[in-house]
Amino acid sequence: MLTQHLKKLYDNSITSRVHIGEKIKLRAKEVRIGPTELGKMINTSKQNVFGIYKRKTVDTELLSNISKALDFDFFSYYAPHSNVSIVKEQAAHYKTKFNAALTNQNKNCKRN
């Protein structure tokens, strides 16, 4: 009983933290696919793509089409093992920040 309750709390906490539209927008930017091109790939308009970027949730059929178009499994954010995806994403984010800070530090050192 307690295990089921904890699992439900865990599952709810994962889904409440995911803003899938933002994840889709980031992936599209990462693979350099603009809203017009993505719209063509999933049979919708550029305006609808901008609307998708603002959504916290997306129905499964649309998410499946977007996953294929952007070559990324967006469902992984909702799977019980999704902590791995989240940790990888956070690690990549911090690595980017670290590299930017290091680059800025190197520029400052060269000026002095």
C-alpha angles and dihedrals in degrees: 000000000000091000091055091048092050091047090052091050090048093049092048092049092053095050094043091056096050117091096187095189090060090048090052092048092050093049092048089051090046093055092038097243113146126211093260093053093043089050091055091048093054098034100250140104129272088247091056090051090055087051091051090053088059096049124103090200135031127190116255098248092053092044089052091053092047091048090055094045094050095035093234133115103234089176088072088078089066100042120102089246090053091110085082091057092046093048091049091049092049091047091052090049093052092044089055091049091047093050091049091050091048091050091050091048091051091050090051092049092052091052092055 
